Amino acid sequence: MKHRLFFHLSGMYLFFLLFLISCGKNTRRSTLNHLDVVAEKVMITNSELISCDLAKLKDTVNIPLSYLVEDLQMIRLDNRDEALVGFTSITLTDKHILVRNNRQNPYKLFNTKGEFLTTIGTYGQGPNEYLNVYDDWLDEETGQVFILPWQSNKLFRFDLQNNALEPIPLKYRVPKGKFFVNTKESTVSVFLLPFAGSPVVAWTQDFNGNMIDSIPAGHLTVQPDYSNEVISNKNTNEFDCSLFTFFEQRPDSLYHYNIADNRLDPKFTLDFKDRPWKIHSYQELPGHFIGDVTVEKKLSDNITVTEHPSNFIVDKKTLKGGFYKLYNDFLGNLPIEGWPLYQNGYYLWNVDPGELADLLTKHLDKSNTLTENDRKKLTDLLNSIDENDNNYLFYGKLRK
């Protein structure tokens, strides 16, 4: 079996093979099989919840990206001035790359060859203009882009030629929120940050603003604090959603918004038991739940510091898991720092060419375990980088 990295040049129709990393016995070598069971399944009403015991997350494993991703492809985005993007979020579909607005720039739309197609909407405060955006949705079947700004009472709509369509009036104003569109039924479902006084945490309506159903905010209500976030990655067929609360200490879960039955089904939680509450968050992948939690390091009897959050992973089937560090075995085991982006069933890495060159240079200089073949491939990639290029996009389909 081989892992593959494809290199896709902007404006060309030819994929050519850049990397073939032979795995042998090392294929997906850092699986979770040797770890302990760290979670249990609990029935909550009609939902099966996976509850992970924080105290059982002990071992730290090194996980290759190929354990989570089928392959890795690279696209050089179009280099025209109007196509330039920065470090920002990406929405990837079968045929399009939608780059979120950044630094007062509008959304930018590319095809999957990296060719720039058009901007989507306009940065500003006029009709069909937006400032900061919190979520988006690209529907290829109907050729529409839906955009939800912060503190908005409507969804903006555009076609793929950047023609403004009639906005969708929202039943409630959304300080921060994630949404799910069903274009066949002309409905939109919203999960929002329910500040105190908000009557709902989620609802479904039609495109005309008529309410279909809603879920009261109840115990999910949070204090009006914009350090809180709404998380939804949509890596499965479900509308996953959770609230990240920075200061409030309370039990929480990652939910599936069951739109048909109008309920939030709890699917994953971190059980602190009697241990002190720590800042944490959750995400869902097709076969795993992942997240991060702050850990403390004791410097002396009287001094304790909080280190960078530690990432954890739990297998949905075996319930085995632990803390982990991720490395990119498609790129010569290049370490992956920070928070990798998993969205709409893809791993995504939007990187500045200069930053990529620095990472490759450091890895080539420091790594003493690179094979001759991998070293040559990384060197060839490094030599192909033009630091004046637009950003490069690496992406791979998440394993089921």
NUTIPA-129816 format. One record per residue (C-alpha): residue in three letters; x, y, z. Coordinates in steps of 0.25 Angstrom, whole numbers, plus 5000, padded with zeros to 4 digits. Layout:
# NUTIPA-129816
ALAXYZ/...
//
This chain:
# NUTIPA-129816
MET500050005000/LYS500550144997/HIS500150285002/ARG500050384991/LEU500250534990/PHE499750594977/PHE500350734972/HIS499250814964/LEU499850934956/SER498951054954/GLY498351064940/MET498750924936/TYR497850804934/LEU498950704938/PHE499150634951/PHE500550574953/LEU501050494964/LEU501950564973/PHE502050474985/LEU501950324987/ILE502350285001/SER502450135003/CYS501850095016/GLY502049945017/LYS501949905032/ASN501950055035/THR500650085029/ARG499750155039/ARG500750105049/SER500250195060/THR498850145061/LEU498050145075/ASN498049995076/HIS499049995087/LEU498350105095/ASP497450075107/VAL495950095106/VAL495650235111/ALA494150255109/GLU492850185110/LYS491550185103/VAL490350245111/MET488850255106/ILE488250395108/THR486850385104/ASN486950335090/SER488350375087/GLU489650295089/LEU490650385096/ILE492150355097/SER492650395110/CYS494150405111/ASP494850405125/LEU495850515125/ALA496650435136/LYS496850325126/LEU497550405115/LYS498950375119/ASP499850325108/THR500250425096/VAL500450355083/ASN500950415070/ILE499950395059/PRO500250405044/LEU499350495036/SER499050375027/TYR498350305039/LEU497250415037/VAL497350455022/GLU497350365010/ASP498250445001/LEU498850585000/GLN498750684989/MET499350814986/ILE498850934979/ARG499551064975/LEU498451174975/ASP498451264964/ASN499451374965/ARG498751494959/ASP498651614968/GLU497151604970/ALA497251454974/LEU498251474985/VAL497851424999/GLY498351415013/PHE498351315024/THR496851295026/SER495751185026/ILE495451105013/THR494151035009/LEU494450924999/THR493450844990/ASP493650754978/LYS493850864968/HIS494150994976/ILE495051054986/LEU494351174994/VAL495351255002/ARG494751335014/ASN494851485014/ASN496051535021/ARG496651675024/GLN495551755018/ASN495551665005/PRO494251595000/TYR494151444998/LYS494951384986/LEU494451264978/PHE495451174971/ASN495251044963/THR495950924968/LYS497050944958/GLY497351074966/GLU496851164955/PHE496251294961/LEU494751304956/THR494151424964/THR493951494977/ILE492751464984/GLY492051594990/THR492651714995/TYR493351765007/GLY492551875013/GLN491251925020/GLY490351945008/PRO489251855002/ASN489751715000/GLU491151755006/TYR491751695019/LEU492851715029/ASN493351605038/VAL492751465034/TYR492551355044/ASP492051235035/ASP491751205020/TRP491151095011/LEU491451064997/ASP490350984990/GLU490850934976/GLU489550864972/THR488851004972/GLY490051084969/GLN489851174982/VAL490751224993/PHE490151265006/ILE490851355016/LEU490551385031/PRO491251505036/TRP491451535051/GLN490251595058/SER489351575046/ASN487851555044/LYS487951505030/LEU488751405021/PHE489351475009/ARG489251394996/PHE490051394983/ASP490151314971/LEU491551264966/GLN491651374956/ASN491551474968/ASN490151524965/ALA489451554978/LEU488151474981/GLU487051514990/PRO487551505005/ILE486851405014/PRO486251475026/LEU486651405039/LYS485551385050/TYR486551425061/ARG487851515061/VAL489051425062/PRO490251485069/LYS491151365065/GLY490551235059/LYS490651115049/PHE489651075039/PHE489150965030/VAL488450985017/ASN487450885011/THR487250944997/LYS486350834992/GLU485350875003/SER485751025003/THR486051025018/VAL487151065027/SER487551015041/VAL488351105051/PHE489051075063/LEU489451205070/LEU490251255082/PRO489051275092/PHE489351395100/ALA488551425112/GLY487151465108/SER487151385095/PRO485951295094/VAL486551185085/VAL487851115083/ALA487451055070/TRP486351065060/THR485951025046/GLN485151125036/ASP484851135021/PHE485551235012/ASN484451335014/GLY484751345029/ASN483551255034/MET483851175046/ILE483751025045/ASP484250985058/SER485151025070/ILE485950985082/PRO485951065094/ALA487251115099/GLY487051065113/HIS488251015121/LEU489151055108/THR488951205111/VAL490351275112/GLN490751405117/PRO490951515107/ASP492351495104/TYR492951485090/SER494151405095/ASN493151285094/GLU493051215081/VAL492051125073/ILE492750995066/SER492250915055/ASN493150845045/LYS492150765037/ASN493050645034/THR491950545034/ASN490550555029/GLU490050615042/PHE489950755047/ASP490950745058/CYS491050865068/SER491650905081/LEU491851025089/PHE493251065094/THR493151145107/PHE494451215111/PHE494051255125/GLU492851175129/GLN493051045137/ARG491950945133/PRO491750815127/ASP491550815112/SER491450725100/LEU491650715085/TYR490250705079/HIS489550665066/TYR488450755062/ASN487350655059/ILE486550745050/ALA485450645046/ASP485150615061/ASN485550755066/ARG486450725077/LEU487950725080/ASP488550585082/PRO489750585091/LYS490850505084/PHE492150535092/THR492650595105/LEU493850605113/ASP493550555128/PHE494450635138/LYS493850555150/ASP494450615162/ARG495650685155/PRO495650835153/TRP494950885140/LYS495950925129/ILE495751005116/HIS495450905105/SER494650885092/TYR494150775083/GLN494150735068/GLU493550615061/LEU494250535050/PRO493650415042/GLY494250315051/HIS494750395063/PHE494450505073/ILE495650595075/GLY495850715084/ASP496750795092/VAL496850825107/THR497850915115/VAL498850835123/GLU499650895135/LYS501150875138/LYS501650885152/LEU502950965153/SER503050965168/ASP502150935180/ASN501551075179/ILE501651105164/THR500851045153/VAL500751085139/THR499751055128/GLU500350995116/HIS499850995101/PRO498550915100/SER498750765098/ASN498050695087/PHE497250575090/ILE496650465081/VAL495550355083/ASP495250245074/LYS493650235072/LYS493650085071/THR494750035080/LEU494650155090/LYS496150155091/GLY496850285092/GLY497950375098/PHE498650505095/TYR499350515082/LYS500250595073/LEU500050595058/TYR501150585047/ASN501050595032/ASP501550465027/PHE501250505012/LEU502250615014/GLY503450535020/ASN502850535034/LEU502750685035/PRO502150725049/ILE500750785049/GLU500650895059/GLY499450975064/TRP498050935061/PRO497850865048/LEU496650895040/TYR495650785037/GLN494350835030/ASN493350775021/GLY494050645021/TYR495450695017/TYR496750725024/LEU497150865019/TRP498450945020/ASN498451085014/VAL499951125015/ASP500751245010/PRO501851195001/GLY502951265009/GLU502451195022/LEU502451065015/ALA503851085010/ASP504251115024/LEU503650995030/LEU504250905019/THR505650965021/LYS505650945036/HIS505150805035/LEU506150775024/ASP507250835033/LYS506850765046/SER506250635043/ASN507250515043/THR506250415040/LEU505850455026/THR506050345015/GLU506850385003/ASN505650374995/ASP504850465004/ARG505950565005/LYS506050574990/LYS504550594989/LEU504450705000/THR505650774993/ASP504950774980/LEU503750834986/LEU504550934993/ASN505250974980/SER503950994973/ILE503351094983/ASP503351234979/GLU503151324991/ASN502351424983/ASP501351324979/ASN499851324984/ASN499651224996/TYR499651074994/LEU498550984998/PHE498850845003/TYR497550765005/GLY497150615007/LYS495850535008/LEU495650495022/ARG495550345024/LYS494250285028/
//
